[in-house]
Each structure stands twice: as structure tokens, then as C-alpha cells.
Amino acid sequence: MRGTGGSSGGISGQLKYQARVKIIADGGTMAAEAGKITVTNANEVTLLITAATSYKKFDDVSGDPESIVKKQLASAAKKTWTRLRADHVANHQALFRRVTLDLGQSEAMKLPTDERIRRFADGNDPQLAALYYQFGRYLLVSCSRPGGQPATLQGLWNESLNPPWQSKYTININTEMNYWPAESGNLAECVEPLVAMVEDLTVTGAPHRAGRCTGRAAG
């Protein structure tokens, strides 16, 4: 899948994107047809999915997403599913397991999550609050890493070219809320994309020097 971001405010979209899927089947047969791939009688099938854009920095979108996704697929295809999963888990846990939070346990832990949420106002489920705290850390670990972009309203989980609220940062409050627990949650590295974006804003938001005014304003 390839394309270019949509236009907005009278400005044509400039950001190109591409996504590719590689299918690795153990046994059976595989056939590619128009718009679909069919795998028959396989023992197992692994789908490798990569995506990239032409974004390099805020004033440069000249990147080549095709070369990026092809390189990523070739690299991933050299590893077994077991190795890919182990690398993923190790990368995640290096950040996630820095913090433990124990607020106590109760019988409510045995209930399904949706039921626990409905009953939470009744009390006696402190572990759900701890779980919710760790879920917030998980989301930040997943979508705000050094070298990438800071967390937006949708983070990385956006399937639309025109998502609700345009997947913006809404820096009057939402961006701050995303990062309130970052450093207290021992995720200082996850703040680096936000700092980098603020530094970009100091360039685009710098005041223009105006000519010196020698007259007196009327009023």
C-alpha cells in the first residue's frame, strides 16, 4: 500500500507513505492473485508487516519510504518468529519493568476487565488502579521512543488519513497529559521526542524581526 497524505487548509499533502507485507509459510502452497494472497494447507504462517513515511524532520519530507520498508522486511525475514518475539519482549521490558506498583489485591482481580471497570466505583479493587497506571506506561513505551515522534491523541494507533481531531497534539492540555507520568514512571527516554518537537517549534515559531518603527501610533 502506498500513497500521499491528504490536503488540509488549502495545502496539498506532501508526506508519502508505504506499507508492505511479507508472508512466510511453513509447508502448504501460497498463491498471489489480484488483491489477495491465498495460503493452503500450511502448518503455520507468519506475516511480517512494515510501514514508513517520507518524514525526515519537520522541514524535510524527502525520505524514501519504499527503501525503508524493503530493508526492514529483509532484516526481519532473516529471523525466526521465536527470535522476533524474544527481541520484541526484551526491548519492551527493558523500559517497562523498571517500575513495580503494588496497591494490594482482592478477589476482584479474578473478574473480567470490563466487569472490574463497571464495579470499580464500588471499591475493593486497588489492583485495577495499579494495572491502569502500568497500562499508561505501556502506551508511552509503545509510541514515544528516541528518534521518533511524540505521542499524539492516537499515538501510533491511527488507521485513518483524516482521524478524529486530526491526530493532533492539542498542546493546550492533551500533550501535557500524555507526558505527566513519564519521568516519575522512570521513562525519561520516552520524553526525548517531545523535547525534540519543542526544539523544532522554536524554529518555526520564532518571531520575525520587524522594521524599526519611528512614528507615533495613533489612538
LUMFI-386018 format. One record per atom (N, C-alpha, C): z negated, x, y. Coordinates in pm, whole numbers, plus 50000, padded with zeros to 5 digits. Each point is the difference from the previous one (the first is absolute). Layout:
N
ZXY;...
END
This chain:
219
500005008549883;500004991550117;500005008950123;500884996950094;500065007850124;500264990650116;499615004450120;500254991750116;499455006550126;500034992350109;499505004550130;499084989350055;498935004350064;499054990750057;500654990550099;499444988150012;500584989850085;499825003050149;500774993050080;499935001550146;498794992550054;499535004450117;498854993650062;500055002350150;499754989650076;499965001350145;501315004850059;501124996649937;501295004450050;500385014249963;499155006649920;500275013849958;500404999949853;501135006149969;500495000349863;499095008649912;499824995749876;499215007649906;500605013849974;499165010049988;500465013649980;499485006249870;498914994849950;499355006249885;500724996049870;500515009849930;500664997549872;498985001149887;500264992849892;499105000749885;500804999449871;499375004649894;500624999149868;498924999849894;500244992349894;499114999649885;500845001249874;499485007149901;500725001849873;499054998149884;500554995649889;499244998049877;500695007649887;499215007349925;500525006849880;499274994249880;500754996249899;499434993949879;500075010049886;498865002649939;499925009149885;499534991849880;500874998749901;499684991949883;499755008849879;499004996349922;499725006749873;500604991449889;501145004449948;500684992449897;500804988550059;500664992549914;500784988650045;501265004050074;500584990450067;501225002450077;499824995050143;500765005950091;499914996250140;501424998250054;500234989450075;501314997350056;499874996050145;500845006050085;500024996750142;501174990650028;499714988950064;501014990350037;499874997050149;500844991350048;499964996550142;498674993450034;499205006750079;498754994250047;498855000149903;500175006149882;498875000149907;500165011149897;498885003649938;499975009649891;499274993549884;500585000849883;499434993649882;499565010549899;498764998949955;499465008949897;499694991549878;500515004249885;499844992149878;499365008449890;499014994149934;499375006149882;499385013750026;499465001950117;499345012750031;498534999349961;499435011549966;498575000749970;499184998750128;500485006350107;499354999050131;501025003750108;499744995450120;500885002750113;499155004150120;500385010950062;499325004750120;500944998450119;499514993650106;500774998450123;499455009450106;500855008850049;499625009050110;500634994550128;499184997250098;500474993850125;499655009150117;501005003050082;499775008250118;500604993050122;499435002750115;500514994350126;499755009850113;500895000250097;499865009050114;500784994450119;499685005150118;500734996250121;500525012650068;500744998050107;500555011250076;499025005150106;498784994850000;499005003850100;499575014649983;500045007650108;499455013450004;498805000650096;500204994750120;498934998650097;500404989150097;499114996950095;500214988150082;501315000350078;500545011950029;501245000850075;501135006049918;499864999649868;501045005849913;500064992149869;501074992349983;500194992449876;501295004449931;500235013050002;501245005649944;499855004649856;498914996549936;499795004349862;500994993849903;500045005349880;500934995449897;499204993949885;499784986850002;499194993949895;500605001449862;501345000649990;500635001149868;499625013049931;500045011150072;499645012749939;498535000449962;499164993150078;498564999849971;499734992549870;500574988149987;499704992049881;500605006249874;501165006250013;500605006649884;499145011749954;499485007550095;499135011449966;498714995149936;499424989250053;498774994749945;500204994949857;501114993149977;500284994849867;500205011349899;500735010350042;500255011349910;498705006949963;499105001350098;498715006549974;499144991649908;499934986950026;499174991249918;500524998949857;501315000349985;500604998449867;499695011749907;499575011050056;499665011749919;498624998649935;499224990150044;498654998349951;499914987949907;499105000749906;499754988549914;499214989550078;500004987649946;499214989550064;498535003850003;499525006049894;498595004249994;499695010050110;500895009650021;499785010150104;500084993750139;500964991050021;500124993450130;498734992350034;499484992849902;498784992150023;498815009250025;499895010849922;498885009250018;500045006450138;501185003950047;500135005950134;499624989950107;500434987649981;499684989350096;498494997750008;499374998849884;498554997549996;499235011550063;500415012449969;499315011650055;500145000550152;501184996850051;500235000050144;499154989550069;499914988349939;499224989050057;498505002949995;499525004849887;498565001749983;499455011750080;500875009650033;499535011250082;499444995150133;500524988950051;499494994050123;499024988649970;500384991349908;499244987849979;498595002649947;499855009649912;498705002249935;499035008450082;500285001750126;499065007450085;498784991750037;500114987149987;498934991050045;499624990349888;498714998449979;499504989449913;499074991150082;499994987349969;499154990550071;499414990349899;498684999849990;499314991349905;499044991150077;500334987350009;499154990250069;499244991249901;500075003849874;499344992049898;501004991749922;499554995049886;500874992249912;499344986749965;500844990849953;499504986949961;500954994149896;499614988449947;500844993349902;501334995550058;500074999050133;501244995750064;501155009749974;499675012449965;501035009949972;500884995949883;499504991349914;500754995949881;501024989050030;499984994550121;500914989250035;501355005650047;501074992049992;501295004250057;499865002250150;500835008750053;499885003550142;500154988050092;500964991049971;500184988550089;498764991050002;499344998949884;498784992149994;498865006850075;499945013249991;498975007450072;500164998250152;501235000050046;500254998250143;499554986250045;500314989749922;499594986450036;498484998650005;499305007249913;498554998749992;499245010150085;500715008850067;499325011150066;498994995350104;500334989450071;499094995050104;498684995049940;499994997449871;498774995449936;499035011549972;500495012350017;499155011649979;500005004949856;499205010449976;499785005649867;501245006549939;500865006050085;501135007849948;500235012250090;498995008750011;500155011550089;501105009649956;500305000149870;501025009349954;501384996350051;500234987250035;501294996150055;500205006450137;498945001150078;500105006750130;500365014749982;499425006549901;500335014049971;501455001249954;500434990549918;501375000149952;500994998250115;499664991250092;500854997450115;500115012450088;498905006950017;500005012550077;500945010249935;499915001549870;500865009649930;501454995549999;500254987050001;501364995050007;500645004050133;499244999150108;500505004450130;500355014850000;499155008249937;500295014349989;501275002349918;500154992349893;501195001249915;501274997250079;499994989650082;501194996650078;500365011250096;499005006050064;500285010750095;500505012549927;499405003149885;500485011249919;501464998049961;500384987549975;501344997049952;501065000550108;499634997450126;501044998250102;499875009050122;499065009150005;499855008650117;499675014149955;501045007949978;499825013849953;500625009750100;499485012450007;500585010150090;501515001549977;500755000450109;501445001249992;500734986850001;499264988849984;500604986850002;499634992550126;500234987049998;499704991650114;498644993349984;499334996650111;498714993249989;500164985849949;498894994249957;500014986649943;500384989550105;500954991449965;500384988850085;499304987449949;500394988550052;499404987549953;500274997849851;501165004749951;500314998449858;499785012849921;499655010950065;499905012649929;501355003849943;500065003249873;501275002949933;500564987849928;499264989150001;500364988649917;500774989750079;501235003250034;500834991250080;501384999049936;500414988049963;501284998049932;501064994350092;499704998550129;500904992850090;500475008850114;501274997750045;500505007050118;499404994250128;499524987649993;499374993850116;498694993649954;498995008349974;498744995149943;499154992850104;498984992949954;499084993550094;499425010150100;500034996450127;499515008850107;500725013550001;501225000249944;500875011850002;499385012549939;498994998349919;499325011449936;499555010250105;499534994950113;499645008650113;498625006449980;499645008450095;498665005950001;499014991350076;500494992050095;499164991950088;498725007650039;500245009950087;498955009850032;498884994650087;500064986950034;498864994550074;498774998549911;500224998949865;498834999249913;500315003449854;501164995649947;500225001349856;500065014549953;500645008750077;500055014149960;498605005949995;499194996850100;498635005049999;499224994949879;500204987549966;499304994349885;500415006749870;501295003649989;500465006949879;499275013249980;499645006550110;499465013549990;498505001250030;499354989050032;498555000650025;499245007049887;500234996449873;499195006149895;500585012849941;501055005450061;500695011349937;499115012449986;499485004850111;499235012549992;498614997849941;499404988550029;498714997249937;500154997949851;501234996549958;500304998649858;500565012749939;499815011450070;500415013149950;501505000849973;500794994350092;501465000349988;500625005650129;499475011250046;500465005750127;501505003049998;500525004449886;501445003249993;500864987850030;499494988349963;500774987850019;500154996250147;499205006250087;500094997250143;501115008450065;500445010549933;500985009150060;501284992950045;500574990449924;501194993150049;499754992450130;498814994550017;499684992850124;499935009750117;499365011449980;499935010150106;501405004750039;500865002149899;501375004450028;500764989550081;499794987149970;500684989550075;499504999550145;498705001850019;499475000150136;500605011750079;500185011349936;500645011450067;501444996750037;500714992749913;501364995650034;499984990850122;499004991250007;499914990650111;499755007050132;499375011849996;499785007350125;501325005050058;501045001049914;501325004050049;500754988150055;500134989549920;500764988250044;499274992250108;498685001250006;499234992650098;499605008050123;500505012350010;499655008450115;500554993850129;499215000050108;500494994250126;501135008450058;500994993250054;501115007050065;499565004250140;500425011950039;499685004750135;500854992650102;499354993850093;500734992650105;500155008850123;501034997250080;500175007450123;498854997350097;499665009750078;498874998650093;500324989750107;499094990850020;500184989550098;499395004150134;500814999850106;499495004350131;499774988350094;500484988249960;499864988350087;498694992849971;499654990850086;498794992049982;500384986549940;499284996149899;500304987349934;499704988450092;500884990149998;499764988150080;499014991049925;499244992150074;499114990949933;498924995150092;
END
